[in-house]
Amino acid sequence: MGQIADDIIQGRCCSLCNIYFVEEHFYPVVCEDCWADLTNAEKQGYEKAIYEEE
């Protein structure tokens, strides 16, 4: 896979907008801005990031 794909899988960046986080999550996540834009149904398929963006 490519570097960005690996970063998404490891939770280094947002799965939707690719913004990087200060710390790695070790699983795919979405940033707070993307989380706020998701519908309740869509939120079922994603995890919200717990670390701040860079």
N, CA, C and O atoms as a Maestro MAE file, in Angstrom:
{
 s_m_m2io_version
 :::
 2.0.0
}

f_m_ct {
 s_m_title
 :::
 protein
 m_atom[216] {
  # First column is atom index #
  i_m_mmod_type
  r_m_x_coord
  r_m_y_coord
  r_m_z_coord
  i_m_residue_number
  s_m_chain_name
  s_m_pdb_residue_name
  s_m_pdb_atom_name
  i_m_atomic_number
  :::
  1 25 0.827 -1.182 0.000 1 A "MET " " N  " 7
  2 3 0.000 0.000 0.000 1 A "MET " " CA " 6
  3 2 0.871 1.245 0.000 1 A "MET " " C  " 6
  4 15 2.082 1.180 0.211 1 A "MET " " O  " 8
  5 25 0.232 2.373 -0.240 2 A "GLY " " N  " 7
  6 3 0.940 3.640 -0.210 2 A "GLY " " CA " 6
  7 2 1.080 4.166 1.214 2 A "GLY " " C  " 6
  8 15 0.469 3.648 2.149 2 A "GLY " " O  " 8
  9 25 1.887 5.189 1.354 3 A "GLN " " N  " 7
  10 3 2.162 5.757 2.673 3 A "GLN " " CA " 6
  11 2 0.907 6.315 3.337 3 A "GLN " " C  " 6
  12 15 0.696 6.086 4.528 3 A "GLN " " O  " 8
  13 25 0.064 7.044 2.594 4 A "ILE " " N  " 7
  14 3 -1.144 7.616 3.184 4 A "ILE " " CA " 6
  15 2 -2.099 6.509 3.616 4 A "ILE " " C  " 6
  16 15 -2.718 6.612 4.675 4 A "ILE " " O  " 8
  17 25 -2.228 5.470 2.827 5 A "ALA " " N  " 7
  18 3 -3.086 4.342 3.213 5 A "ALA " " CA " 6
  19 2 -2.593 3.718 4.512 5 A "ALA " " C  " 6
  20 15 -3.395 3.411 5.393 5 A "ALA " " O  " 8
  21 25 -1.301 3.530 4.638 6 A "ASP " " N  " 7
  22 3 -0.735 2.993 5.881 6 A "ASP " " CA " 6
  23 2 -0.979 3.946 7.053 6 A "ASP " " C  " 6
  24 15 -1.272 3.499 8.162 6 A "ASP " " O  " 8
  25 25 -0.861 5.254 6.813 7 A "ASP " " N  " 7
  26 3 -1.088 6.237 7.872 7 A "ASP " " CA " 6
  27 2 -2.544 6.232 8.336 7 A "ASP " " C  " 6
  28 15 -2.809 6.391 9.527 7 A "ASP " " O  " 8
  29 25 -3.484 6.054 7.417 8 A "ILE " " N  " 7
  30 3 -4.901 5.969 7.775 8 A "ILE " " CA " 6
  31 2 -5.163 4.719 8.604 8 A "ILE " " C  " 6
  32 15 -5.841 4.782 9.629 8 A "ILE " " O  " 8
  33 25 -4.631 3.592 8.168 9 A "ILE " " N  " 7
  34 3 -4.835 2.326 8.886 9 A "ILE " " CA " 6
  35 2 -4.260 2.393 10.292 9 A "ILE " " C  " 6
  36 15 -4.849 1.851 11.227 9 A "ILE " " O  " 8
  37 25 -3.118 3.049 10.452 10 A "GLN " " N  " 7
  38 3 -2.475 3.151 11.762 10 A "GLN " " CA " 6
  39 2 -3.014 4.309 12.608 10 A "GLN " " C  " 6
  40 15 -2.602 4.479 13.755 10 A "GLN " " O  " 8
  41 25 -3.933 5.105 12.049 11 A "GLY " " N  " 7
  42 3 -4.505 6.215 12.795 11 A "GLY " " CA " 6
  43 2 -3.572 7.389 12.962 11 A "GLY " " C  " 6
  44 15 -3.702 8.163 13.911 11 A "GLY " " O  " 8
  45 25 -2.633 7.525 12.047 12 A "ARG " " N  " 7
  46 3 -1.731 8.683 12.080 12 A "ARG " " CA " 6
  47 2 -2.399 9.909 11.477 12 A "ARG " " C  " 6
  48 15 -2.024 11.041 11.782 12 A "ARG " " O  " 8
  49 25 -3.403 9.679 10.611 13 A "CYS " " N  " 7
  50 3 -4.132 10.780 9.992 13 A "CYS " " CA " 6
  51 2 -5.607 10.426 9.872 13 A "CYS " " C  " 6
  52 15 -5.987 9.259 9.975 13 A "CYS " " O  " 8
  53 25 -6.430 11.439 9.655 14 A "CYS " " N  " 7
  54 3 -7.875 11.274 9.531 14 A "CYS " " CA " 6
  55 2 -8.207 10.412 8.310 14 A "CYS " " C  " 6
  56 15 -7.609 10.572 7.245 14 A "CYS " " O  " 8
  57 25 -9.152 9.511 8.474 15 A "SER " " N  " 7
  58 3 -9.560 8.632 7.378 15 A "SER " " CA " 6
  59 2 -10.262 9.386 6.254 15 A "SER " " C  " 6
  60 15 -10.291 8.906 5.121 15 A "SER " " O  " 8
  61 25 -10.827 10.554 6.544 16 A "LEU " " N  " 7
  62 3 -11.591 11.279 5.533 16 A "LEU " " CA " 6
  63 2 -10.845 12.463 4.927 16 A "LEU " " C  " 6
  64 15 -10.880 12.644 3.710 16 A "LEU " " O  " 8
  65 25 -10.171 13.271 5.741 17 A "CYS " " N  " 7
  66 3 -9.521 14.480 5.197 17 A "CYS " " CA " 6
  67 2 -7.992 14.409 5.216 17 A "CYS " " C  " 6
  68 15 -7.327 15.304 4.696 17 A "CYS " " O  " 8
  69 25 -7.435 13.357 5.807 18 A "ASN " " N  " 7
  70 3 -5.995 13.090 5.842 18 A "ASN " " CA " 6
  71 2 -5.172 14.088 6.655 18 A "ASN " " C  " 6
  72 15 -3.964 14.189 6.444 18 A "ASN " " O  " 8
  73 25 -5.781 14.820 7.566 19 A "ILE " " N  " 7
  74 3 -5.015 15.681 8.464 19 A "ILE " " CA " 6
  75 2 -4.292 14.783 9.475 19 A "ILE " " C  " 6
  76 15 -4.859 13.801 9.955 19 A "ILE " " O  " 8
  77 25 -3.053 15.121 9.791 20 A "TYR " " N  " 7
  78 3 -2.256 14.280 10.693 20 A "TYR " " CA " 6
  79 2 -2.480 14.651 12.150 20 A "TYR " " C  " 6
  80 15 -2.799 15.795 12.473 20 A "TYR " " O  " 8
  81 25 -2.307 13.665 13.022 21 A "PHE " " N  " 7
  82 3 -2.481 13.842 14.456 21 A "PHE " " CA " 6
  83 2 -1.133 13.926 15.159 21 A "PHE " " C  " 6
  84 15 -0.118 13.465 14.636 21 A "PHE " " O  " 8
  85 25 -1.134 14.521 16.355 22 A "VAL " " N  " 7
  86 3 0.082 14.651 17.151 22 A "VAL " " CA " 6
  87 2 0.582 13.266 17.560 22 A "VAL " " C  " 6
  88 15 1.787 13.014 17.569 22 A "VAL " " O  " 8
  89 25 -0.350 12.367 17.898 23 A "GLU " " N  " 7
  90 3 0.007 11.007 18.286 23 A "GLU " " CA " 6
  91 2 -0.762 10.001 17.439 23 A "GLU " " C  " 6
  92 15 -1.851 10.292 16.944 23 A "GLU " " O  " 8
  93 25 -0.195 8.840 17.281 24 A "GLU " " N  " 7
  94 3 -0.798 7.753 16.507 24 A "GLU " " CA " 6
  95 2 -1.877 7.061 17.341 24 A "GLU " " C  " 6
  96 15 -1.701 6.858 18.542 24 A "GLU " " O  " 8
  97 25 -2.994 6.700 16.702 25 A "HIS " " N  " 7
  98 3 -4.092 6.025 17.388 25 A "HIS " " CA " 6
  99 2 -3.978 4.492 17.325 25 A "HIS " " C  " 6
  100 15 -4.506 3.803 18.197 25 A "HIS " " O  " 8
  101 25 -3.311 3.966 16.326 26 A "PHE " " N  " 7
  102 3 -3.132 2.536 16.082 26 A "PHE " " CA " 6
  103 2 -4.379 1.857 15.503 26 A "PHE " " C  " 6
  104 15 -4.440 0.629 15.441 26 A "PHE " " O  " 8
  105 25 -5.374 2.648 15.080 27 A "TYR " " N  " 7
  106 3 -6.552 2.150 14.378 27 A "TYR " " CA " 6
  107 2 -7.140 3.330 13.601 27 A "TYR " " C  " 6
  108 15 -6.907 4.477 13.984 27 A "TYR " " O  " 8
  109 25 -7.887 3.091 12.532 28 A "PRO " " N  " 7
  110 3 -8.423 4.194 11.721 28 A "PRO " " CA " 6
  111 2 -9.397 5.073 12.515 28 A "PRO " " C  " 6
  112 15 -10.257 4.564 13.234 28 A "PRO " " O  " 8
  113 25 -9.254 6.393 12.377 29 A "VAL " " N  " 7
  114 3 -10.105 7.374 13.062 29 A "VAL " " CA " 6
  115 2 -10.402 8.549 12.146 29 A "VAL " " C  " 6
  116 15 -9.784 8.702 11.092 29 A "VAL " " O  " 8
  117 25 -11.370 9.390 12.566 30 A "VAL " " N  " 7
  118 3 -11.647 10.636 11.868 30 A "VAL " " CA " 6
  119 2 -11.457 11.792 12.848 30 A "VAL " " C  " 6
  120 15 -11.676 11.634 14.049 30 A "VAL " " O  " 8
  121 25 -11.050 12.947 12.337 31 A "CYS " " N  " 7
  122 3 -10.814 14.126 13.176 31 A "CYS " " CA " 6
  123 2 -12.149 14.704 13.666 31 A "CYS " " C  " 6
  124 15 -13.220 14.305 13.208 31 A "CYS " " O  " 8
  125 25 -12.060 15.641 14.598 32 A "GLU " " N  " 7
  126 3 -13.264 16.241 15.175 32 A "GLU " " CA " 6
  127 2 -14.110 16.970 14.131 32 A "GLU " " C  " 6
  128 15 -15.339 16.901 14.180 32 A "GLU " " O  " 8
  129 25 -13.473 17.665 13.191 33 A "ASP " " N  " 7
  130 3 -14.223 18.390 12.158 33 A "ASP " " CA " 6
  131 2 -15.006 17.425 11.265 33 A "ASP " " C  " 6
  132 15 -16.179 17.658 10.973 33 A "ASP " " O  " 8
  133 25 -14.363 16.353 10.838 34 A "CYS " " N  " 7
  134 3 -15.046 15.367 9.997 34 A "CYS " " CA " 6
  135 2 -16.141 14.665 10.788 34 A "CYS " " C  " 6
  136 15 -17.220 14.401 10.258 34 A "CYS " " O  " 8
  137 25 -15.865 14.361 12.056 35 A "TRP " " N  " 7
  138 3 -16.860 13.708 12.920 35 A "TRP " " CA " 6
  139 2 -18.136 14.561 13.016 35 A "TRP " " C  " 6
  140 15 -19.250 14.038 12.966 35 A "TRP " " O  " 8
  141 25 -17.953 15.881 13.155 36 A "ALA " " N  " 7
  142 3 -19.097 16.790 13.272 36 A "ALA " " CA " 6
  143 2 -19.929 16.822 11.994 36 A "ALA " " C  " 6
  144 15 -21.130 17.089 12.044 36 A "ALA " " O  " 8
  145 25 -19.302 16.554 10.851 37 A "ASP " " N  " 7
  146 3 -20.001 16.580 9.565 37 A "ASP " " CA " 6
  147 2 -20.730 15.274 9.246 37 A "ASP " " C  " 6
  148 15 -21.544 15.237 8.324 37 A "ASP " " O  " 8
  149 25 -20.453 14.216 9.985 38 A "LEU " " N  " 7
  150 3 -21.073 12.917 9.721 38 A "LEU " " CA " 6
  151 2 -22.488 12.856 10.292 38 A "LEU " " C  " 6
  152 15 -22.779 13.464 11.322 38 A "LEU " " O  " 8
  153 25 -23.359 12.118 9.616 39 A "THR " " N  " 7
  154 3 -24.694 11.862 10.163 39 A "THR " " CA " 6
  155 2 -24.574 10.796 11.246 39 A "THR " " C  " 6
  156 15 -23.546 10.125 11.347 39 A "THR " " O  " 8
  157 25 -25.605 10.638 12.044 40 A "ASN " " N  " 7
  158 3 -25.586 9.615 13.089 40 A "ASN " " CA " 6
  159 2 -25.388 8.226 12.503 40 A "ASN " " C  " 6
  160 15 -24.699 7.399 13.100 40 A "ASN " " O  " 8
  161 25 -25.975 7.959 11.358 41 A "ALA " " N  " 7
  162 3 -25.813 6.654 10.706 41 A "ALA " " CA " 6
  163 2 -24.367 6.450 10.257 41 A "ALA " " C  " 6
  164 15 -23.818 5.358 10.402 41 A "ALA " " O  " 8
  165 25 -23.753 7.500 9.711 42 A "GLU " " N  " 7
  166 3 -22.365 7.399 9.260 42 A "GLU " " CA " 6
  167 2 -21.397 7.215 10.427 42 A "GLU " " C  " 6
  168 15 -20.375 6.542 10.288 42 A "GLU " " O  " 8
  169 25 -21.714 7.808 11.567 43 A "LYS " " N  " 7
  170 3 -20.844 7.701 12.737 43 A "LYS " " CA " 6
  171 2 -20.696 6.260 13.213 43 A "LYS " " C  " 6
  172 15 -19.727 5.933 13.899 43 A "LYS " " O  " 8
  173 25 -21.629 5.409 12.865 44 A "GLN " " N  " 7
  174 3 -21.554 4.001 13.251 44 A "GLN " " CA " 6
  175 2 -20.368 3.296 12.609 44 A "GLN " " C  " 6
  176 15 -19.897 2.286 13.132 44 A "GLN " " O  " 8
  177 25 -19.875 3.812 11.482 45 A "GLY " " N  " 7
  178 3 -18.778 3.176 10.763 45 A "GLY " " CA " 6
  179 2 -17.405 3.760 11.037 45 A "GLY " " C  " 6
  180 15 -16.420 3.321 10.443 45 A "GLY " " O  " 8
  181 25 -17.318 4.755 11.937 46 A "TYR " " N  " 7
  182 3 -16.053 5.435 12.202 46 A "TYR " " CA " 6
  183 2 -15.797 5.563 13.701 46 A "TYR " " C  " 6
  184 15 -16.721 5.499 14.512 46 A "TYR " " O  " 8
  185 25 -14.538 5.742 14.047 47 A "GLU " " N  " 7
  186 3 -14.131 6.057 15.415 47 A "GLU " " CA " 6
  187 2 -13.652 7.496 15.432 47 A "GLU " " C  " 6
  188 15 -12.963 7.930 14.509 47 A "GLU " " O  " 8
  189 25 -14.006 8.244 16.470 48 A "LYS " " N  " 7
  190 3 -13.579 9.630 16.611 48 A "LYS " " CA " 6
  191 2 -12.175 9.684 17.209 48 A "LYS " " C  " 6
  192 15 -11.859 8.941 18.138 48 A "LYS " " O  " 8
  193 25 -11.349 10.556 16.675 49 A "ALA " " N  " 7
  194 3 -9.975 10.728 17.176 49 A "ALA " " CA " 6
  195 2 -9.982 11.262 18.602 49 A "ALA " " C  " 6
  196 15 -10.844 12.056 18.976 49 A "ALA " " O  " 8
  197 25 -9.009 10.816 19.394 50 A "ILE " " N  " 7
  198 3 -8.883 11.307 20.761 50 A "ILE " " CA " 6
  199 2 -7.681 12.235 20.909 50 A "ILE " " C  " 6
  200 15 -7.557 12.926 21.921 50 A "ILE " " O  " 8
  201 25 -6.794 12.261 19.916 51 A "TYR " " N  " 7
  202 3 -5.616 13.124 19.966 51 A "TYR " " CA " 6
  203 2 -5.828 14.329 19.063 51 A "TYR " " C  " 6
  204 15 -6.598 14.267 18.105 51 A "TYR " " O  " 8
  205 25 -5.146 15.419 19.368 52 A "GLU " " N  " 7
  206 3 -5.252 16.650 18.586 52 A "GLU " " CA " 6
  207 2 -4.568 16.516 17.229 52 A "GLU " " C  " 6
  208 15 -3.674 15.692 17.036 52 A "GLU " " O  " 8
  209 25 -5.020 17.355 16.295 53 A "GLU " " N  " 7
  210 3 -4.367 17.409 14.995 53 A "GLU " " CA " 6
  211 2 -3.104 18.244 15.099 53 A "GLU " " C  " 6
  212 15 -2.967 19.086 15.987 53 A "GLU " " O  " 8
  213 25 -2.179 17.995 14.169 54 A "GLU " " N  " 7
  214 3 -0.932 18.775 14.136 54 A "GLU " " CA " 6
  215 2 -1.198 20.153 13.598 54 A "GLU " " C  " 6
  216 15 -0.276 20.962 13.491 54 A "GLU " " O  " 8
  :::
 }
 m_bond[215] {
  # First column is bond index #
  i_m_from
  i_m_to
  i_m_order
  :::
  1 1 2 1
  2 2 3 1
  3 3 4 2
  4 3 5 1
  5 5 6 1
  6 6 7 1
  7 7 8 2
  8 7 9 1
  9 9 10 1
  10 10 11 1
  11 11 12 2
  12 11 13 1
  13 13 14 1
  14 14 15 1
  15 15 16 2
  16 15 17 1
  17 17 18 1
  18 18 19 1
  19 19 20 2
  20 19 21 1
  21 21 22 1
  22 22 23 1
  23 23 24 2
  24 23 25 1
  25 25 26 1
  26 26 27 1
  27 27 28 2
  28 27 29 1
  29 29 30 1
  30 30 31 1
  31 31 32 2
  32 31 33 1
  33 33 34 1
  34 34 35 1
  35 35 36 2
  36 35 37 1
  37 37 38 1
  38 38 39 1
  39 39 40 2
  40 39 41 1
  41 41 42 1
  42 42 43 1
  43 43 44 2
  44 43 45 1
  45 45 46 1
  46 46 47 1
  47 47 48 2
  48 47 49 1
  49 49 50 1
  50 50 51 1
  51 51 52 2
  52 51 53 1
  53 53 54 1
  54 54 55 1
  55 55 56 2
  56 55 57 1
  57 57 58 1
  58 58 59 1
  59 59 60 2
  60 59 61 1
  61 61 62 1
  62 62 63 1
  63 63 64 2
  64 63 65 1
  65 65 66 1
  66 66 67 1
  67 67 68 2
  68 67 69 1
  69 69 70 1
  70 70 71 1
  71 71 72 2
  72 71 73 1
  73 73 74 1
  74 74 75 1
  75 75 76 2
  76 75 77 1
  77 77 78 1
  78 78 79 1
  79 79 80 2
  80 79 81 1
  81 81 82 1
  82 82 83 1
  83 83 84 2
  84 83 85 1
  85 85 86 1
  86 86 87 1
  87 87 88 2
  88 87 89 1
  89 89 90 1
  90 90 91 1
  91 91 92 2
  92 91 93 1
  93 93 94 1
  94 94 95 1
  95 95 96 2
  96 95 97 1
  97 97 98 1
  98 98 99 1
  99 99 100 2
  100 99 101 1
  101 101 102 1
  102 102 103 1
  103 103 104 2
  104 103 105 1
  105 105 106 1
  106 106 107 1
  107 107 108 2
  108 107 109 1
  109 109 110 1
  110 110 111 1
  111 111 112 2
  112 111 113 1
  113 113 114 1
  114 114 115 1
  115 115 116 2
  116 115 117 1
  117 117 118 1
  118 118 119 1
  119 119 120 2
  120 119 121 1
  121 121 122 1
  122 122 123 1
  123 123 124 2
  124 123 125 1
  125 125 126 1
  126 126 127 1
  127 127 128 2
  128 127 129 1
  129 129 130 1
  130 130 131 1
  131 131 132 2
  132 131 133 1
  133 133 134 1
  134 134 135 1
  135 135 136 2
  136 135 137 1
  137 137 138 1
  138 138 139 1
  139 139 140 2
  140 139 141 1
  141 141 142 1
  142 142 143 1
  143 143 144 2
  144 143 145 1
  145 145 146 1
  146 146 147 1
  147 147 148 2
  148 147 149 1
  149 149 150 1
  150 150 151 1
  151 151 152 2
  152 151 153 1
  153 153 154 1
  154 154 155 1
  155 155 156 2
  156 155 157 1
  157 157 158 1
  158 158 159 1
  159 159 160 2
  160 159 161 1
  161 161 162 1
  162 162 163 1
  163 163 164 2
  164 163 165 1
  165 165 166 1
  166 166 167 1
  167 167 168 2
  168 167 169 1
  169 169 170 1
  170 170 171 1
  171 171 172 2
  172 171 173 1
  173 173 174 1
  174 174 175 1
  175 175 176 2
  176 175 177 1
  177 177 178 1
  178 178 179 1
  179 179 180 2
  180 179 181 1
  181 181 182 1
  182 182 183 1
  183 183 184 2
  184 183 185 1
  185 185 186 1
  186 186 187 1
  187 187 188 2
  188 187 189 1
  189 189 190 1
  190 190 191 1
  191 191 192 2
  192 191 193 1
  193 193 194 1
  194 194 195 1
  195 195 196 2
  196 195 197 1
  197 197 198 1
  198 198 199 1
  199 199 200 2
  200 199 201 1
  201 201 202 1
  202 202 203 1
  203 203 204 2
  204 203 205 1
  205 205 206 1
  206 206 207 1
  207 207 208 2
  208 207 209 1
  209 209 210 1
  210 210 211 1
  211 211 212 2
  212 211 213 1
  213 213 214 1
  214 214 215 1
  215 215 216 2
  :::
 }
}
